[in-house]
Amino acid sequence: MGEPLPGSARRPPGRMKAMQRDQLADFLRRRRETIRPAEVGLADSPRRRTSGLRREEVAMLAGISVDYVVRLEQGRSSQPSTQLLGALARALRLSDDERDHLFHLAGHRPPPADGVARLARAGLIRMLDLLGDTPAVVLSDLGEVLAQNRAARLLMDDLTGFTDYRRYLVYRWFTEPAARAAHPPDQQEHQARQAVADLRAAAGRRSGDPTVAGLIERLEAVSADFRRLWAEHEVAVRRANRKTLLHPRVGRLVVDCETLFTPDQGQQLLVFTPADAETRERLELLRVLGIEEFPMDAPVR
């Protein structure tokens, strides 16, 4: 997920292991061949010649070039970065153990169980797939979007590519007007209070964590509005919420947000469901518009 932020915990220095190119190539190829397209939201045409995913499809899902996927599977690639390995783990729906094995084969330490470098848990990724046309995202306890399904990308764009402090929803809320534009003005104060109260709860659970302390310190330095709300010391974990979203293509959407937490509350699955019939129709229209622009059975180039 990128380099640690200023003030975040760093691992003790150690020697990087050698990359096991042949085993990495075999592992990636075998995992690709075991995944059915429907498992990752792609059309499974009877005309398909491959039993699993095509290399082009893995490249699309991971956001990397087809050429690099080919070189990885042929054992002639450069050493992949941890960010790229994370993207491959999500694309191939690896379990947590398989993901750690992937990192070892590539010569990297697996991501820590906690902190800014973590990846979405495999079980939550599978739940995203099962939700299908229902928008859903996987968040860290600090509000970083770790993964989202196709329906969520249609609803709120791709939110997984941000870096540094911008990766956190609460940071963008208080520093970028565009982050608040999707919410009606009369609801923005309520949303801001909820974001701050949720961050306060995370800070309590992770007392002494330099990542959390750094985020709070940065927000206090750049946002007077955050300082005002933080000083009120409100604390609450967001579990269920109804909000109104202003979508640029289909208009006003009223959605119920339900949150499922992992046992340690380190990650959460946030699911958006329509709160009324009009929103249900508009979400369906949004899905159709997305299919028309990016057909599910269109060839990947």
Backbone as numpy.savetxt, mean C-alpha at the origin, in Angstrom:
# Nx Ny Nz CAx CAy CAz Cx Cy Cz
10.67 -0.40 1.09 9.86 0.80 1.09 10.71 2.06 1.09
12.00 1.92 0.78 12.83 3.11 0.70 13.75 3.21 1.88
14.58 4.25 1.90 15.54 4.48 2.95 14.86 5.00 4.21
15.45 4.75 5.40 14.86 5.26 6.64 14.78 6.77 6.63
13.77 7.32 7.29 13.61 8.75 7.39 14.60 9.31 8.40
14.84 10.62 8.35 15.72 11.22 9.34 15.21 10.92 10.75
16.10 10.48 11.60 15.73 10.19 12.98 15.15 8.81 13.19
14.98 8.01 12.13 14.39 6.69 12.30 15.46 5.69 12.73
15.00 4.57 13.27 15.93 3.55 13.75 16.65 2.92 12.57
17.90 2.66 12.75 18.70 2.02 11.73 19.19 0.67 12.25
19.38 -0.26 11.35 19.89 -1.55 11.75 21.39 -1.46 12.00
21.91 -2.32 12.86 23.35 -2.32 13.06 24.04 -2.72 11.78
25.22 -2.15 11.52 25.91 -2.46 10.28 26.27 -3.93 10.23
26.29 -4.48 9.05 26.65 -5.88 8.86 27.00 -6.12 7.41
27.64 -7.25 7.14 28.07 -7.55 5.80 26.90 -8.03 4.95
26.76 -7.49 3.75 25.70 -7.89 2.85 26.00 -9.29 2.30
25.01 -10.15 2.30 25.21 -11.50 1.79 25.28 -11.48 0.26
25.88 -12.54 -0.27 25.98 -12.65 -1.73 24.62 -13.00 -2.30
24.36 -12.49 -3.48 23.12 -12.79 -4.18 23.19 -14.19 -4.80
22.18 -15.00 -4.58 22.13 -16.36 -5.12 21.29 -16.34 -6.40
21.93 -15.96 -7.49 21.20 -15.66 -8.72 20.40 -16.84 -9.25
21.01 -18.03 -9.30 20.32 -19.17 -9.90 19.11 -19.57 -9.05
19.28 -19.60 -7.73 18.15 -19.97 -6.88 17.06 -18.90 -6.89
17.49 -17.63 -6.94 16.50 -16.54 -7.04 15.70 -16.66 -8.33
16.39 -16.94 -9.43 15.71 -17.08 -10.72 14.70 -18.22 -10.69
15.11 -19.36 -10.13 14.22 -20.52 -10.08 13.02 -20.25 -9.18
13.25 -19.59 -8.04 12.17 -19.29 -7.11 11.15 -18.36 -7.75
11.60 -17.29 -8.39 10.69 -16.34 -9.03 9.89 -17.01 -10.14
10.56 -17.82 -10.94 9.88 -18.47 -12.07 8.81 -19.44 -11.57
9.16 -20.23 -10.55 8.19 -21.21 -10.04 6.99 -20.52 -9.37
7.24 -19.44 -8.64 6.14 -18.73 -8.01 5.22 -18.11 -9.07
5.82 -17.55 -10.11 5.01 -16.95 -11.19 4.12 -18.00 -11.84
4.63 -19.20 -12.02 3.89 -20.23 -12.73 2.77 -20.84 -11.90
2.78 -20.60 -10.58 1.73 -21.19 -9.73 0.54 -20.27 -9.50
0.63 -19.02 -9.93 -0.42 -18.04 -9.64 -1.39 -17.95 -10.81
-2.66 -18.13 -10.55 -3.67 -17.94 -11.56 -3.95 -16.46 -11.74
-4.20 -16.01 -12.96 -4.48 -14.58 -13.18 -5.61 -14.04 -12.32
-6.66 -14.85 -12.11 -7.80 -14.38 -11.32 -7.40 -14.04 -9.88
-6.32 -14.67 -9.38 -5.88 -14.40 -8.02 -5.37 -12.98 -7.85
-4.94 -12.36 -8.95 -4.39 -11.01 -8.88 -5.26 -10.01 -9.66
-6.50 -10.40 -9.96 -7.43 -9.48 -10.59 -7.31 -9.38 -12.10
-6.69 -10.37 -12.74 -6.55 -10.35 -14.19 -7.47 -11.40 -14.82
-7.86 -11.14 -16.06 -8.75 -12.07 -16.77 -8.02 -13.36 -17.08
-8.70 -14.49 -16.88 -8.12 -15.81 -17.15 -8.76 -16.36 -18.42
-8.19 -16.02 -19.55 -8.76 -16.42 -20.84 -8.44 -17.88 -21.14
-9.39 -18.61 -21.76 -9.11 -20.01 -22.13 -8.02 -20.12 -23.19
-7.69 -19.02 -23.84 -6.66 -19.04 -24.87 -5.26 -18.90 -24.31
-5.14 -18.73 -23.00 -3.82 -18.57 -22.40 -2.98 -19.82 -22.60
-1.72 -19.64 -22.92 -0.81 -20.77 -23.13 0.01 -21.09 -21.89
0.09 -20.14 -20.96 0.86 -20.35 -19.75 -0.06 -20.76 -18.61
0.47 -21.57 -17.69 -0.35 -22.05 -16.57 -0.49 -21.01 -15.48
0.43 -20.08 -15.42 0.38 -19.04 -14.40 0.38 -17.66 -15.03
1.09 -16.75 -14.39 1.19 -15.39 -14.91 2.25 -15.31 -16.00
2.03 -14.40 -16.93 3.06 -14.08 -17.91 4.08 -13.14 -17.26
5.27 -13.12 -17.81 6.27 -12.19 -17.31 5.81 -10.74 -17.45
5.10 -10.46 -18.55 4.59 -9.11 -18.75 3.62 -8.71 -17.64
2.85 -9.68 -17.18 1.87 -9.39 -16.13 2.55 -9.16 -14.78
3.59 -9.94 -14.50 4.36 -9.70 -13.27 4.98 -8.31 -13.30
5.53 -7.94 -14.46 6.14 -6.62 -14.60 5.11 -5.52 -14.37
3.91 -5.68 -14.90 2.87 -4.68 -14.73 2.46 -4.57 -13.27
2.26 -5.72 -12.62 1.82 -5.71 -11.23 2.88 -5.14 -10.30
4.15 -5.36 -10.63 5.23 -4.88 -9.77 5.70 -3.48 -10.14
5.27 -2.98 -11.31 5.69 -1.65 -11.73 7.14 -1.59 -12.16
7.63 -2.68 -12.79 9.00 -2.70 -13.28 8.99 -3.12 -14.75
10.14 -3.10 -15.38 10.21 -3.40 -16.80 10.16 -4.92 -17.03
9.60 -5.31 -18.17 9.57 -6.72 -18.54 10.99 -7.25 -18.70
11.87 -6.42 -19.26 13.25 -6.85 -19.48 13.92 -7.24 -18.17
13.63 -6.49 -17.09 14.27 -6.82 -15.82 13.71 -8.11 -15.24
12.41 -8.35 -15.42 11.83 -9.62 -14.97 12.49 -10.77 -15.72
12.70 -10.61 -17.01 13.35 -11.65 -17.82 14.76 -11.92 -17.30
15.51 -10.84 -17.05 16.89 -11.02 -16.58 16.93 -11.65 -15.19
15.98 -11.30 -14.33 15.91 -11.95 -13.01 15.69 -13.45 -13.15
14.76 -13.83 -14.02 14.43 -15.25 -14.18 15.51 -16.02 -14.93
16.38 -15.32 -15.60 17.49 -15.96 -16.31 18.79 -15.92 -15.51
18.74 -15.35 -14.31 19.91 -15.32 -13.45 21.02 -14.41 -13.92
20.67 -13.35 -14.63 21.71 -12.44 -15.14 21.40 -10.98 -14.83
20.66 -10.75 -13.75 20.30 -9.39 -13.39 21.31 -8.82 -12.40
21.27 -7.50 -12.26 21.98 -6.86 -11.17 21.22 -7.15 -9.88
21.82 -6.84 -8.74 21.15 -7.10 -7.47 19.94 -6.19 -7.32
18.73 -6.75 -7.14 17.53 -5.91 -6.99 17.54 -5.18 -5.66
16.94 -4.00 -5.65 16.84 -3.21 -4.42 15.77 -3.80 -3.52
15.75 -3.37 -2.26 14.71 -3.84 -1.35 13.34 -3.35 -1.79
13.28 -2.13 -2.39 12.00 -1.62 -2.89 11.46 -2.52 -4.00
12.35 -2.93 -4.91 11.92 -3.78 -6.01 11.49 -5.15 -5.49
12.21 -5.69 -4.51 11.83 -6.98 -3.94 10.46 -6.90 -3.27
10.19 -5.80 -2.61 8.88 -5.62 -2.01 7.78 -5.62 -3.05
8.04 -4.94 -4.18 7.05 -4.90 -5.26 6.84 -6.29 -5.85
7.90 -7.06 -6.01 7.77 -8.42 -6.53 7.01 -9.31 -5.55
7.27 -9.13 -4.26 6.57 -9.93 -3.25 5.07 -9.68 -3.30
4.68 -8.42 -3.49 3.25 -8.11 -3.59 2.67 -8.67 -4.88
3.40 -8.50 -5.99 2.90 -8.97 -7.28 2.70 -10.48 -7.29
3.61 -11.22 -6.66 3.56 -12.68 -6.66 2.79 -13.25 -5.47
2.21 -12.36 -4.65 1.38 -12.77 -3.51 2.16 -13.73 -2.61
3.40 -13.38 -2.29 4.22 -14.23 -1.45 3.74 -14.18 0.00
3.84 -15.28 0.68 3.58 -15.30 2.12 4.72 -14.56 2.82
4.57 -14.31 4.12 5.62 -13.63 4.85 6.92 -14.43 4.82
6.83 -15.75 4.96 8.03 -16.59 4.92 8.66 -16.59 3.53
7.82 -16.66 2.50 8.33 -16.62 1.13 8.99 -15.28 0.82
8.39 -14.21 1.33 8.98 -12.89 1.12 10.36 -12.79 1.77
10.48 -13.30 3.00 11.78 -13.28 3.67 12.80 -14.11 2.89
12.37 -15.25 2.36 13.25 -16.10 1.55 13.72 -15.37 0.30
12.80 -14.62 -0.32 13.14 -13.83 -1.49 14.25 -12.84 -1.16
14.13 -12.16 -0.04 15.16 -11.19 0.37 16.50 -11.89 0.60
16.47 -13.05 1.25 17.71 -13.78 1.49 18.39 -14.17 0.18
17.62 -14.68 -0.76 18.19 -15.09 -2.05 18.81 -13.92 -2.79
18.22 -12.74 -2.61 18.73 -11.55 -3.30 19.88 -10.88 -2.55
20.27 -11.45 -1.39 21.40 -10.90 -0.67 21.07 -9.78 0.28
19.79 -9.66 0.66 19.36 -8.61 1.58 18.80 -9.23 2.86
18.88 -8.48 3.95 18.14 -8.88 5.15 16.65 -8.68 4.89
15.81 -9.56 5.40 14.37 -9.34 5.27 13.96 -8.06 5.99
12.84 -7.47 5.57 12.38 -6.24 6.23 12.04 -6.51 7.68
12.24 -5.53 8.55 11.93 -5.72 9.97 10.44 -5.88 10.19
10.09 -6.44 11.33 8.68 -6.63 11.65 7.99 -5.32 11.95
8.77 -4.27 12.25 8.18 -3.00 12.61 9.02 -1.89 11.97
8.45 -0.69 11.90 9.20 0.44 11.38 8.81 0.78 9.97
9.47 1.80 9.38 9.05 2.34 8.10 9.32 1.42 6.93
10.18 0.41 7.09 10.54 -0.43 5.96 9.59 -1.61 5.76
8.58 -1.74 6.59 7.76 -2.94 6.54 6.92 -2.99 5.26
6.50 -4.20 4.91 5.66 -4.43 3.74 4.29 -4.93 4.20
3.31 -4.78 3.34 1.97 -5.28 3.67 2.02 -6.79 3.88
1.36 -7.25 4.91 1.37 -8.67 5.22 0.64 -9.46 4.14
1.14 -10.67 3.93 0.62 -11.49 2.83 -0.88 -11.75 2.99
-1.33 -12.01 4.24 -2.75 -12.28 4.44 -3.62 -11.10 4.09
-3.15 -9.89 4.34 -3.93 -8.70 3.99 -3.96 -8.49 2.49
-2.85 -8.81 1.81 -2.84 -8.72 0.35 -3.88 -9.66 -0.25
-3.98 -10.86 0.29 -4.97 -11.82 -0.22 -6.39 -11.33 0.04
-6.60 -10.67 1.15 -7.92 -10.12 1.43 -8.26 -9.01 0.44
-7.27 -8.21 0.05 -7.50 -7.20 -0.99 -8.00 -7.86 -2.27
-7.37 -8.96 -2.65 -7.78 -9.67 -3.86 -9.21 -10.17 -3.74
-9.56 -10.73 -2.58 -10.90 -11.30 -2.39 -11.99 -10.25 -2.40
-11.64 -9.02 -2.02 -12.65 -7.96 -1.98 -13.07 -7.51 -3.37
-12.29 -7.82 -4.39 -12.69 -7.56 -5.77 -12.99 -6.11 -6.06
-14.26 -5.81 -6.35 -14.67 -4.46 -6.74 -14.95 -3.55 -5.56
-14.70 -4.00 -4.36 -14.87 -3.16 -3.17 -13.54 -2.47 -2.86
-13.50 -1.14 -2.86 -12.23 -0.45 -2.61 -11.67 -0.78 -1.23
-10.38 -1.06 -1.17 -9.74 -1.38 0.11 -8.26 -1.08 0.02
-7.68 -0.69 1.15 -6.25 -0.39 1.22 -5.68 -1.01 2.49
-4.38 -1.31 2.45 -3.64 -1.75 3.63 -2.79 -0.58 4.10
-2.93 -0.23 5.38 -2.22 0.91 5.95 -1.32 0.45 7.09
-0.21 1.15 7.27 0.57 0.97 8.48 -0.12 1.74 9.60
0.35 1.55 10.83 -0.28 2.24 11.95 0.01 3.74 11.94
0.94 4.18 11.08 1.20 5.62 10.92 0.52 6.19 9.69
-0.30 5.37 9.02 -1.06 5.88 7.88 -0.32 5.88 6.57
0.64 4.98 6.41 1.28 4.82 5.11 0.51 3.77 4.33
0.14 4.07 3.08 -0.57 3.10 2.25 0.44 2.08 1.74
0.33 0.84 2.21 1.26 -0.21 1.84 0.79 -0.98 0.61
-0.51 -1.02 0.40 -1.06 -1.72 -0.77 -2.50 -1.28 -0.94
-3.00 -1.34 -2.16 -4.41 -1.05 -2.44 -4.84 -1.85 -3.65
-6.13 -2.20 -3.68 -6.62 -2.95 -4.84 -7.02 -2.00 -5.97
-7.41 -2.60 -7.08 -7.73 -1.81 -8.28 -8.87 -0.83 -8.01
-9.90 -1.29 -7.28 -11.04 -0.43 -7.00 -10.62 0.78 -6.17
-9.68 0.59 -5.25 -9.21 1.72 -4.44 -8.39 2.70 -5.27
-7.64 2.20 -6.23 -6.88 3.11 -7.10 -7.82 3.95 -7.95
-8.93 3.35 -8.39 -9.92 4.13 -9.14 -10.57 5.18 -8.25
-10.76 4.85 -6.99 -11.42 5.77 -6.07 -10.52 6.92 -5.65
-9.24 6.64 -5.41 -8.37 7.66 -4.80 -6.98 7.74 -5.42
-6.80 7.19 -6.61 -5.51 7.17 -7.28 -4.55 6.23 -6.55
-3.36 6.08 -7.13 -2.34 5.23 -6.53 -1.64 6.01 -5.43
-1.72 5.52 -4.20 -1.14 6.21 -3.04 0.08 5.50 -2.48
0.67 4.58 -3.25 1.77 3.77 -2.73 3.14 4.27 -3.15
3.21 5.31 -3.96 4.51 5.70 -4.50 5.18 6.88 -3.81
4.66 7.33 -2.69 5.24 8.49 -2.02 6.48 8.10 -1.23
7.35 9.07 -1.00 8.59 8.83 -0.28 8.73 9.82 0.87
9.71 9.57 1.73 10.01 10.40 2.89 8.73 10.64 3.72
8.57 11.80 4.28 7.41 12.04 5.14 6.10 12.05 4.35
6.16 12.28 3.03 4.95 12.34 2.23 4.25 10.99 2.14
4.93 9.94 2.54 4.28 8.62 2.49 3.14 8.51 3.50
3.12 9.38 4.50 2.11 9.30 5.54 0.92 10.20 5.20
-0.28 9.63 5.26 -1.49 10.38 4.94 -1.63 11.61 5.83
-1.31 11.47 7.11 -1.47 12.60 8.03 -0.53 13.74 7.67
0.66 13.42 7.18 1.60 14.48 6.80 1.08 15.23 5.57
0.59 14.51 4.58 0.09 15.18 3.38 -1.17 15.99 3.70
-1.97 15.50 4.64 -3.19 16.23 5.00 -2.85 17.63 5.51
-1.84 17.76 6.33 -1.52 19.04 6.95 -0.52 19.88 6.14
0.03 19.34 5.08 1.02 20.10 4.32 0.65 20.32 2.86
-0.35 19.60 2.33 -0.69 19.70 0.92 -2.20 19.91 0.75
-2.62 21.08 0.30 -4.05 21.34 0.12 -4.75 20.30 -0.75
-4.04 19.74 -1.73 -4.66 18.75 -2.62 -5.12 17.51 -1.86
-4.47 17.20 -0.75 -4.84 16.02 0.04 -6.20 16.20 0.70
-6.59 17.46 0.94 -7.88 17.73 1.59 -8.99 18.01 0.58
-8.62 18.19 -0.69 -9.59 18.60 -1.70 -10.69 17.56 -1.93
-10.41 16.30 -1.61 -11.41 15.25 -1.83 -12.48 15.24 -0.76
-12.36 16.10 0.25 -13.32 16.15 1.34 -14.05 17.50 1.34
-15.36 17.51 1.55 -16.09 18.78 1.63 -15.49 19.68 2.71
-15.46 20.99 2.49 -14.86 21.90 3.48 -15.45 21.77 4.87
-16.78 21.50 4.97 -17.39 21.43 6.29 -17.03 20.15 7.05
-16.35 19.21 6.40 -15.95 17.98 7.06 -14.44 17.91 7.33
-13.71 18.89 6.84 -12.25 18.80 6.93 -11.74 18.91 8.36
-12.36 19.72 9.20 -11.94 19.83 10.59 -12.12 18.49 11.31
-13.23 17.83 11.05 -13.49 16.53 11.68 -12.45 15.50 11.23
-12.15 15.47 9.94 -11.15 14.53 9.44 -9.78 14.83 10.01
-9.44 16.10 10.14 -8.15 16.48 10.71 -8.03 16.01 12.16
-9.10 16.21 12.94 -9.08 15.78 14.33 -8.93 14.26 14.44
-9.61 13.55 13.57 -9.50 12.10 13.59 -8.07 11.65 13.27
-7.46 12.31 12.29 -6.09 11.94 11.90 -5.12 12.17 13.05
-5.26 13.29 13.74 -4.36 13.62 14.84 -4.60 12.69 16.02
-5.86 12.40 16.34 -6.17 11.50 17.45 -5.64 10.09 17.18
-5.70 9.65 15.92 -5.19 8.34 15.56 -3.66 8.31 15.69
-3.00 9.39 15.25 -1.55 9.47 15.40 -1.16 9.47 16.87
-1.93 10.15 17.71 -1.66 10.17 19.15 -1.73 8.75 19.72
-2.70 7.96 19.28 -2.83 6.58 19.75 -1.63 5.76 19.32
-1.18 5.93 18.07 -0.01 5.21 17.58 1.24 5.61 18.35
1.36 6.90 18.66 2.52 7.37 19.42 2.54 6.76 20.82
1.36 6.55 21.41 1.31 5.91 22.72 1.76 4.46 22.66
1.31 3.73 21.62 1.70 2.33 21.48 3.19 2.19 21.20
3.74 3.15 20.47 5.14 3.06 20.05 5.99 4.12 20.76
5.77 4.24 22.04 6.48 5.23 22.84 7.99 5.04 22.70
8.69 6.12 22.41 10.14 6.07 22.26 10.61 5.72 20.87
9.70 5.41 19.95 10.08 5.07 18.58 10.52 6.33 17.85
11.77 6.38 17.36 12.25 7.61 16.70 11.52 7.92 15.39
10.95 6.90 14.74 10.18 7.16 13.52 8.95 8.00 13.83
8.23 7.62 14.88 7.03 8.35 15.28 7.40 9.74 15.77
8.44 9.81 16.59 8.87 11.11 17.13 9.29 12.05 16.01
9.98 11.50 15.01 10.42 12.34 13.89 9.26 12.88 13.08
8.24 12.04 12.86 7.06 12.48 12.11 6.33 13.59 12.86
6.14 13.41 14.17 5.44 14.43 14.96 6.23 15.73 15.00
7.54 15.62 15.18 8.39 16.82 15.22 8.32 17.58 13.90
8.32 16.84 12.82 8.26 17.48 11.49 6.92 18.18 11.29
5.83 17.52 11.66 4.51 18.12 11.51 4.37 19.38 12.37
4.90 19.34 13.59 4.82 20.53 14.44 5.62 21.69 13.85
6.67 21.36 13.12 7.52 22.41 12.55 6.89 23.06 11.33
6.06 22.33 10.59 5.57 22.86 9.31 4.10 23.23 9.31
3.32 22.85 10.35 1.88 23.08 10.31 1.37 23.65 11.63
0.91 24.89 11.59 0.29 25.50 12.77 -1.02 24.80 13.12
-1.73 24.34 12.11 -3.00 23.65 12.35 -2.75 22.34 13.10
-1.70 21.62 12.71 -1.36 20.39 13.43 -0.98 20.71 14.88
-0.17 21.75 15.09 0.23 22.11 16.45 -0.99 22.40 17.32
-1.99 23.08 16.73 -3.21 23.41 17.48 -3.93 22.14 17.92
-4.10 21.22 17.01 -4.85 20.01 17.34 -4.04 19.06 18.22
-2.74 18.98 17.99 -1.90 18.09 18.80 -1.91 18.53 20.26
-1.95 19.84 20.48 -1.93 20.38 21.85 -3.19 20.01 22.63
-4.27 19.67 21.94 -5.53 19.31 22.61 -5.52 17.89 23.18
-4.54 17.10 22.77 -4.30 15.77 23.34 -5.49 14.82 23.18
-6.19 14.91 22.08 -7.25 13.95 21.80 -6.62 12.66 21.30
-7.17 11.53 21.72 -6.63 10.24 21.31 -7.78 9.28 21.02
-7.71 8.62 19.86 -8.75 7.65 19.47 -8.27 6.88 18.26
-8.45 5.57 18.29 -8.13 4.72 17.15 -9.33 4.68 16.23
-9.11 4.97 14.94 -10.23 4.95 13.99 -10.59 3.52 13.65
-11.82 3.12 13.97 -12.26 1.75 13.67 -13.41 1.74 12.65
-14.29 2.72 12.73 -15.39 2.83 11.77 -15.69 4.30 11.59
-16.01 4.65 10.36 -16.18 6.07 10.06 -17.01 6.21 8.79
-17.85 7.22 8.73 -18.55 7.55 7.50 -18.01 8.87 6.99
-17.65 8.89 5.71 -17.10 10.12 5.15 -17.65 10.37 3.76
-17.58 11.61 3.36 -18.00 12.01 2.03 -16.76 12.36 1.21
-16.69 11.80 0.01 -15.58 12.05 -0.89 -16.09 12.75 -2.13
-15.34 13.71 -2.62 -15.69 14.43 -3.85 -14.78 13.93 -4.96
-15.32 13.03 -5.78 -14.51 12.43 -6.84 -14.59 13.27 -8.10
-13.47 13.52 -8.77 -13.48 14.40 -9.95 -14.25 13.83 -11.14
-14.53 12.54 -11.15 -15.19 11.94 -12.32 -16.65 11.58 -12.06
-16.97 11.12 -10.86 -18.34 10.66 -10.60 -19.04 11.46 -9.51
-18.38 12.45 -8.95 -19.04 13.35 -8.02 -19.03 12.89 -6.57
-20.05 13.24 -5.86 -20.13 13.04 -4.40 -20.37 11.57 -4.06
-19.54 11.05 -3.16 -19.65 9.66 -2.72 -19.71 9.63 -1.20
-20.69 8.93 -0.66 -20.79 8.76 0.79 -20.44 7.30 1.09
-19.36 7.10 1.82 -18.87 5.74 2.05 -18.70 5.48 3.54
-18.93 4.23 3.90 -18.62 3.76 5.26 -17.24 3.12 5.23
-16.42 3.47 6.19 -15.06 2.95 6.27 -14.95 2.01 7.46
-14.71 0.75 7.20 -14.54 -0.24 8.26 -13.07 -0.65 8.30
-12.53 -0.79 9.51 -11.12 -1.08 9.67 -10.92 -2.39 10.42
-10.10 -3.26 9.85 -9.71 -4.51 10.49 -8.23 -4.42 10.82
-7.87 -4.71 12.09 -6.50 -4.58 12.54 -5.82 -5.93 12.67
-4.51 -5.95 12.44 -3.72 -7.12 12.80 -3.63 -7.16 14.33
-3.32 -8.32 14.91 -3.31 -8.42 16.38 -2.42 -7.39 17.08
-1.29 -7.03 16.47 -0.41 -6.05 17.10 -0.76 -4.62 16.73
-1.82 -4.43 15.94 -2.28 -3.13 15.46 -1.22 -2.43 14.61
-0.26 -3.19 14.10 0.77 -2.58 13.26 0.30 -2.28 11.85
-0.68 -3.05 11.38 -1.24 -2.81 10.06 -2.75 -2.93 10.13
-3.41 -2.34 9.16 -4.87 -2.37 9.14 -5.39 -2.44 7.71
-6.51 -3.10 7.56 -7.20 -3.18 6.28 -8.39 -2.24 6.35
-8.41 -1.23 5.50 -9.48 -0.24 5.47 -10.35 -0.51 4.24
-11.64 -0.77 4.48 -12.57 -1.14 3.42 -13.63 -0.05 3.26
-13.88 0.36 2.01 -14.86 1.41 1.72 -16.09 0.78 1.08
-17.24 0.96 1.72 -18.49 0.44 1.16 -19.47 1.59 0.97
-20.33 1.52 -0.05 -21.28 2.61 -0.29 -22.31 2.72 0.83
-22.57 3.96 1.26 -23.51 4.17 2.35 -24.93 4.40 1.87
-25.12 4.58 0.55 -26.47 4.78 0.01 -26.50 4.28 -1.43
-27.71 4.20 -1.98 -27.89 3.65 -3.33 -27.20 4.51 -4.39
-27.24 5.82 -4.22 -26.62 6.70 -5.21 -25.11 6.49 -5.26
-24.49 6.33 -4.11 -23.05 6.07 -4.08 -22.73 4.72 -4.71
-23.59 3.73 -4.44 -23.37 2.41 -5.04 -23.38 2.50 -6.56
-24.31 3.26 -7.12 -24.38 3.42 -8.57 -23.16 4.16 -9.11
-22.71 5.16 -8.38 -21.56 5.94 -8.85 -20.26 5.14 -8.76
-20.14 4.29 -7.74 -18.97 3.42 -7.67 -18.97 2.40 -8.81
-20.15 1.91 -9.16 -20.24 0.99 -10.30 -19.87 1.71 -11.59
-20.32 2.95 -11.74 -19.94 3.74 -12.92 -18.43 3.93 -12.95
-17.82 4.20 -11.81 -16.38 4.38 -11.75 -15.66 3.11 -12.16
-16.18 1.97 -11.73 -15.58 0.70 -12.11 -15.66 0.49 -13.62
-16.82 0.80 -14.21 -17.00 0.64 -15.66 -16.06 1.58 -16.42
-15.95 2.81 -15.96 -15.05 3.75 -16.61 -13.61 3.25 -16.57
-13.24 2.63 -15.45 -11.89 2.10 -15.34 -11.65 0.94 -16.27
-12.64 0.06 -16.42 -12.51 -1.07 -17.33 -12.42 -0.61 -18.77
-13.19 0.43 -19.11 -13.15 0.95 -20.48 -11.78 1.52 -20.82
-11.13 2.15 -19.82 -9.81 2.73 -20.06 -8.72 1.68 -20.02
-8.86 0.70 -19.10 -7.85 -0.33 -18.93 -8.54 -1.69 -18.91
-8.91 -2.23 -20.06 -9.62 -3.50 -20.10 -8.86 -4.59 -19.35
-9.59 -5.38 -18.56 -8.95 -6.42 -17.76 -8.31 -7.49 -18.62
-8.83 -7.71 -19.84 -8.23 -8.75 -20.68 -7.37 -8.17 -21.78
-7.03 -6.86 -21.67 -6.16 -6.26 -22.67 -4.76 -6.83 -22.56
-4.07 -7.02 -23.69 -2.71 -7.54 -23.63 -1.79 -6.57 -22.93
-0.86 -7.10 -22.14 0.11 -6.28 -21.44 1.34 -6.15 -22.33
1.77 -4.93 -22.54 2.92 -4.70 -23.42 4.11 -4.20 -22.62
